[in-house]
Amino acid sequence: MNAPKLHASLANAQPRPYWIDSVSQPPPCLAMTGAALFDLVVVGGGFTGLWTALLARQRWPARSIAVIEARRCGSEASGRNGGFCAPSISHGVGNAFKRWPAEAERLIRLGRQNLDEMADDIRRLGMQVEFEREGKLNLASQPWQIEGLRSMQRNYARLGIECEWLEADALSQRLDSPVYGAGLFEPNYALLNPVRMVTELRRVCLEQGVLLFENSPVLELRPEHDGLLIRTAEAQARAGKVALATNIAPPLLGQLSSSVIPVYDYALVTEPLSDAQLHAIGWRGRYGIADAGNQFHYLRKTADNRILWGGFDAVYHFGGRRGEHLTQRPESFNRLALQFRQAFPALQGVSFSHAWGGIIDTSARTTLFTGCEHQDRVAYALGFTGQGVSASRFAAQNMLDLLSGERTERTELAMTSTPPFRFPPEPLRYVGVKMAQRSLAREDRDGHRDLLLKSFDALGIGFDS
């Protein structure tokens, strides 16, 4: 079957993340060879792994720490996302109350504290990551979505979280679009350039004596009497402790294989826009934006005033197939391009410079989880479900607590310490995901939550678009 023809606005779109072209890439670190011994080995060089190494160095200044990355640092999800930096570790306030009512207020407090600490780290370490804490505009296009935003507003008021309700002229001063009828603006939200974030985390780790090996896929992790063996194609390392930060890569701990599934998400970036073009759609500030649908869009400005427009499609392939070719999906790019024009008729002539996709490590409850194996010598964190830009730092702290044998407020959370619902084997997995996505699409159209989704709610299972 021939691939669909690309929309005219996509004719010159580069098939790679815009963020890669916005940063001068440092030369790669050497691959791991020979034999070595470390106190701590971190497997994975994305946000989670680099934060783990950096925070471990701050805790343990004298210990030997290494990061082993299969490709280049940030080449997977950490370099392909929208750069939304949430004050949340629980996929939002509503999700905290829905799934973890007994500890919801604690989760919300810890999420806001984590963003504060992350901002402090970025400033203290001189990390140039285009960090902008200018807020987020949540939008609604359907009556049921408006009620959802009203519920969010009530929760925010209950917790003392600042927000502003927007309709009519007040909304058009934040964003003027025929698609959206109401909005809720929250000022405590941040954006950053994800590839710059990876590059700066990598730089600081190296400056602080963390050893970093790239292009070194780990083939085996095995406990031995004198430590843990980590084997690559050309090397063997032994470590006292290991932190697994591989997220959606096939897990080195087999029991994690059904805990998350790979879901592909897609994004476009426009050519640079003028102030007049941005004013034509009422977008004068530097805040991020997302709508309230199950199949939702997220959008933001880049440093050079392009618009990143992503989301809506979330594609799971039978058997959890992965591959770089799956990051290019013309039908998703065409859909996003047409939806962009529906949302912003004033920008009809704008073309897109980049089009790409990436994998989300999706857990069935949409929140991260952590754990420890092999006599508390191997910690892991995964399941961020699209919220890892800031939550990865919290997960890193959690893993280090576990490896230290410390009982902390982080390790005592039911959200992080309770394993999620495991996805069933194929073909039930594929059928279940497709059925859930059809139900979510119907709810987007008519606001009705059907029996399947209500059953999932009762079991603590959730899906995003």
C-alpha positions in Angstrom: 0.0 0.0 0.0 1.3 3.4 -1.0 1.9 6.0 1.8 -0.6 8.9 1.7 0.5 12.0 0.0 1.7 14.7 2.4 -0.3 17.9 2.9 1.3 20.8 0.9 2.3 22.5 4.1 4.6 19.5 4.9 6.4 19.5 1.6 9.7 20.7 3.0 9.4 19.3 6.5 12.6 17.6 7.8 12.0 14.1 9.1 13.6 14.6 12.5 13.0 16.5 15.7 13.3 20.2 15.5 15.3 20.3 18.7 18.2 18.4 17.1 18.7 21.3 14.7 18.5 23.9 17.5 21.6 22.7 19.3 25.2 22.1 18.4 25.7 18.4 19.2 28.9 17.6 21.3 31.1 14.8 20.0 30.1 11.4 21.2 31.7 9.8 24.2 33.7 6.6 23.6 32.0 3.3 23.6 32.7 1.0 26.6 35.5 -1.5 26.1 37.4 -3.9 28.3 36.6 -4.4 32.0 35.8 -2.0 34.7 34.5 -1.7 38.2 32.1 1.0 39.5 30.2 1.7 42.6 27.1 2.7 40.6 26.2 2.1 37.0 23.3 3.9 35.4 21.9 2.1 32.3 20.3 4.7 30.0 21.4 8.2 29.1 18.1 10.1 28.8 16.6 12.4 31.4 16.1 9.7 34.0 19.6 8.3 33.7 21.4 11.6 33.6 19.5 13.0 36.5 20.3 9.8 38.4 24.0 10.1 37.8 24.1 13.9 38.6 22.1 13.5 41.8 24.1 10.5 42.8 27.3 12.5 42.4 25.9 15.1 44.8 25.0 12.4 47.4 28.2 10.4 47.0 31.1 12.7 46.0 33.8 10.0 46.3 32.0 7.1 44.5 32.7 5.9 41.0 29.7 6.5 38.8 29.2 5.5 35.1 26.4 6.0 32.6 26.1 3.4 29.8 23.9 4.5 26.9 22.9 2.4 23.9 23.1 5.2 21.3 23.6 8.9 21.9 22.3 10.5 25.1 18.7 11.8 24.5 18.3 10.1 21.2 15.0 8.5 22.2 12.1 10.0 24.1 14.2 12.6 26.0 15.0 14.3 22.8 11.7 14.0 21.0 9.1 15.4 23.4 7.5 18.8 23.6 9.6 20.1 26.5 6.6 20.6 28.8 7.9 20.7 32.4 4.9 20.0 34.8 4.7 20.8 38.5 3.4 17.2 38.9 4.6 13.7 39.3 1.1 12.2 39.1 0.0 13.2 35.6 -1.9 16.1 37.0 -4.0 17.1 40.0 -7.1 15.3 38.8 -5.3 12.1 38.2 -3.8 12.2 41.7 -7.3 12.5 43.3 -8.8 9.9 41.0 -6.2 7.2 41.4 -4.5 8.0 44.7 -7.0 9.8 46.9 -5.4 8.9 50.2 -2.1 10.6 49.2 -3.2 13.0 46.5 -2.3 16.2 48.4 1.1 14.8 49.2 1.7 13.9 45.5 0.7 17.4 44.5 2.9 19.0 47.0 5.9 16.8 46.0 5.3 17.5 42.3 5.4 21.3 42.9 8.4 20.9 45.1 10.2 18.8 42.4 9.7 21.6 39.8 11.0 24.2 42.3 14.1 22.1 43.0 14.6 21.4 39.3 14.5 25.1 38.5 17.1 25.7 41.3 19.4 23.0 39.9 19.2 24.5 36.4 20.0 27.9 37.8 22.7 26.8 40.2 24.5 24.7 37.6 24.4 27.3 34.9 22.4 25.0 32.5 21.4 26.8 29.4 18.2 24.9 28.5 15.7 27.7 27.5 13.9 27.2 30.7 10.8 29.4 30.8 8.3 29.2 33.8 5.5 31.2 32.1 2.5 28.9 32.8 0.2 26.7 30.8 -3.2 27.4 29.2 -5.6 24.4 29.4 -8.3 24.6 26.7 -11.8 23.0 26.2 -13.7 22.6 23.0 -16.7 20.5 24.1 -19.2 21.0 27.0 -17.9 17.9 28.8 -14.4 19.3 28.6 -15.5 22.6 30.0 -16.9 20.8 33.0 -13.6 18.9 33.3 -11.8 22.3 33.4 -14.3 23.5 36.0 -13.5 20.5 38.1 -9.8 21.3 37.7 -10.5 24.8 38.9 -12.4 23.6 42.0 -9.5 21.2 42.8 -7.0 24.1 42.4 -9.0 26.3 44.6 -9.2 23.6 47.3 -5.4 23.3 47.3 -4.6 27.0 47.0 -3.2 26.6 43.5 -3.3 29.9 41.5 -5.4 29.7 38.3 -7.6 31.9 36.1 -10.9 31.0 34.3 -11.1 32.3 30.8 -14.0 32.7 28.3 -15.0 35.0 25.4 -12.7 38.1 25.2 -10.6 37.0 28.2 -9.8 33.7 26.4 -9.1 35.4 23.0 -6.5 37.5 24.8 -4.6 34.3 25.6 -5.5 32.4 22.4 -8.0 33.3 19.7 -9.3 30.1 18.0 -12.7 29.1 16.7 -12.2 25.6 18.1 -12.0 26.4 21.8 -14.7 27.9 24.0 -13.1 28.0 27.5 -9.7 27.9 29.2 -8.0 27.6 32.5 -4.6 29.3 32.9 -2.2 28.1 35.5 1.0 30.3 36.0 3.1 27.6 37.6 4.2 25.6 34.6 7.5 25.5 32.6 8.9 24.8 29.2 12.4 23.9 28.1 14.3 22.7 25.1 14.6 19.0 25.7 17.8 18.4 23.6 19.5 21.3 25.3 18.4 19.8 28.6 20.0 16.5 27.7 23.1 18.2 26.4 23.5 20.3 29.6 22.8 17.4 31.9 25.4 15.4 30.0 27.9 18.3 30.3 27.5 18.8 34.0 27.8 15.0 34.6 31.1 14.9 32.8 32.4 18.0 34.6 31.6 16.3 37.9 33.5 13.2 37.1 30.8 10.9 36.0 32.1 8.5 33.3 29.8 8.3 30.2 29.9 5.6 27.6 27.7 6.0 24.4 26.9 3.6 21.6 27.2 0.8 24.1 24.0 -1.3 24.3 23.8 -3.3 27.5 23.1 -6.9 26.5 22.9 -8.5 30.0 22.6 -7.7 33.6 23.4 -10.5 36.0 23.8 -10.7 39.7 27.0 -12.5 40.9 28.4 -13.2 44.3 30.7 -10.2 44.3 28.4 -7.7 42.6 26.4 -7.1 39.5 27.7 -7.9 36.0 26.8 -5.5 33.1 27.8 -6.9 29.7 28.0 -5.0 26.4 29.3 -6.3 23.1 32.8 -5.2 23.9 33.0 -4.8 27.6 32.1 -6.2 31.0 31.6 -3.9 34.0 30.9 -4.9 37.6 29.0 -2.6 39.9 27.9 -2.5 43.5 24.6 -0.9 42.5 22.7 -0.4 39.2 20.0 2.1 38.3 17.9 1.1 35.2 16.8 4.2 33.3 15.9 2.5 30.1 12.2 3.3 30.1 10.6 1.8 27.0 13.6 -0.1 25.8 13.2 -3.9 26.2 13.8 -4.3 29.9 16.9 -6.0 31.4 14.5 -7.3 34.1 12.2 -9.6 32.4 9.3 -9.1 34.9 9.0 -5.5 33.7 8.2 -6.5 30.1 4.4 -6.3 30.5 4.4 -3.2 32.8 4.6 -0.6 29.9 3.9 -0.6 26.2 5.4 1.6 23.5 3.0 4.1 22.1 4.0 6.4 19.2 3.2 10.1 19.4 3.8 12.7 16.6 4.6 16.4 16.3 5.1 19.2 13.8 7.0 22.4 14.0 6.2 25.4 11.9 8.5 27.8 10.2 9.4 30.9 12.3 6.4 33.2 12.8 6.3 36.9 13.0 4.9 38.9 15.9 2.0 39.9 13.6 1.1 36.3 12.9 1.2 35.3 16.6 -0.9 38.4 17.5 -3.4 37.3 14.9 -4.1 34.2 17.0 -3.9 36.1 20.3 -0.8 34.3 21.5 1.4 37.0 23.0 3.0 35.2 26.0 5.5 32.3 26.3 3.2 29.8 28.0 2.5 26.3 26.8 -0.9 25.2 25.8 -2.9 21.9 25.8 -6.5 21.0 25.2 -8.6 18.8 27.4 -9.6 16.0 25.0 -8.7 12.4 25.4 -7.1 12.7 22.0 -5.4 15.9 22.9 -3.1 18.4 21.3 -0.2 20.2 22.9 1.4 23.3 21.5 4.1 25.8 22.5 6.5 28.3 21.1 10.2 27.6 20.4 12.9 30.2 21.1 12.7 31.4 17.5 8.9 31.7 17.6 8.0 28.6 15.7 4.9 26.7 16.9 5.2 23.1 18.0 1.9 21.3 17.4 1.7 17.7 18.6 -0.4 14.9 20.0 -3.9 13.5 19.1 -2.7 10.2 17.5 -1.3 7.6 19.8 -0.3 4.5 17.9 0.4 1.1 19.4 1.7 -1.5 17.0 0.8 -5.2 17.4 3.4 -7.0 19.5 4.9 -3.7 20.7 6.8 -3.2 17.5 9.5 -0.5 17.6 11.7 1.0 14.9 13.0 4.3 13.6 10.8 3.9 10.5 7.7 4.1 12.8 8.6 7.7 13.8 7.5 8.8 10.3 3.8 8.4 9.8 2.4 10.5 7.0 -1.3 10.0 8.0 -0.6 11.4 11.4 1.3 14.3 10.0 -1.5 15.1 7.6 -4.1 14.9 10.3 -2.1 17.3 12.5 -1.6 19.7 9.6 -5.3 19.8 8.9 -6.2 20.2 12.6 -3.7 23.1 12.9 -5.5 24.9 10.1 -8.9 24.3 11.7 -7.6 25.7 15.0 -5.8 28.6 13.4 -7.5 29.8 10.2 -5.4 33.0 10.4 -2.3 30.9 9.8 -3.5 29.2 6.6 -0.3 29.9 4.7 2.1 28.7 7.3 4.2 25.7 6.4 6.0 23.1 8.7 9.7 22.8 8.9 9.9 19.5 10.9 7.8 16.4 11.4 8.7 13.5 13.7 7.5 10.9 16.1 8.7 9.2 19.2 7.9 6.5 21.8 6.0 7.1 25.0 6.6 4.5 27.8 3.0 4.1 28.7 1.8 2.5 31.9 -1.8 1.4 32.4 -2.3 4.1 35.1 -0.4 6.9 33.3 2.1 7.4 36.2 5.7 6.5 36.9 6.6 3.6 39.2 9.8 2.5 40.8 11.2 -0.6 42.5 14.2 -2.6 43.5 15.4 -6.1 42.8 18.4 -8.4 43.5 18.7 -7.6 47.3 18.0 -3.9 46.6 21.1 -3.6 44.4 19.1 -2.9 41.2 16.6 0.0 41.1 14.3 0.9 38.2 11.9 3.7 37.2 9.6 3.7 34.2 6.1 4.3 33.0 6.2 8.2 32.7 3.5 8.2 30.0 4.5 11.5 28.5 5.2 13.3 31.7 8.8 12.6 32.2 10.5 15.9 31.5 10.2 16.9 35.2 9.1 13.7 36.8 12.3 12.0 35.7 14.2 14.0 38.3 11.8 12.8 41.0 12.2 9.2 39.8 16.0 9.6 39.9 15.8 10.7 43.6 13.5 7.8 44.3 15.8 5.2 42.8 18.7 6.6 44.8 16.7 6.4 48.0 15.9 2.8 47.2 19.6 1.9 46.5 20.6 3.6 49.7 18.1 1.6 51.7 16.5 4.8 52.9 12.8 5.1 53.8 11.8 8.5 52.6 8.5 10.3 51.7 9.2 9.3 48.1 9.7 5.6 48.7 6.6 5.4 50.9 4.3 6.6 48.2 1.8 4.0 47.0 1.9 5.6 43.6 5.6 4.9 43.1 6.0 1.6 45.1 2.9 -0.2 43.8 3.3 -1.9 40.5 0.8 -1.0 37.8 -1.7 -3.2 36.1 0.1 -5.5 33.7 -0.8 -5.5 30.1 -2.2 -8.8 28.9 -0.3 -10.9 26.2 -1.1 -10.5 22.5 -3.5 -10.5 20.9 -5.5 -9.3 23.9 -3.2 -6.4 24.5 -3.6 -5.0 21.0 -7.4 -5.6 21.0 -7.7 -4.0 24.5 -5.7 -0.9 23.5 -7.7 -0.4 20.3 -11.0 -0.8 22.1 -10.0 1.7 24.7 -8.9 4.2 22.1 -12.2 3.9 20.2 -14.1 4.5 23.4 -12.0 7.6 24.2 -12.6 8.9 20.7 -16.4 8.5 21.2 -16.2 10.3 24.5 -14.4 13.2 22.7 -17.4 13.4 20.3 -20.3 13.0 22.7 -19.0 13.3 26.2 -20.3 9.9 27.2 -18.0 7.6 29.2 -19.0 4.1 28.2 -19.0 0.9 30.2 -15.5 -0.2 29.1 -13.9 3.1 30.3 -15.9 3.0 33.5 -14.6 -0.6 34.1 -11.1 0.5 33.5 -11.6 3.4 35.9 -12.7 1.0 38.6 -9.6 -1.1 38.0 -7.3 1.9 38.1 -6.4 1.6 34.4 -6.2 4.7 32.3 -5.2 5.8 28.8 -4.3 9.0 27.2 -4.5 9.7 23.4 
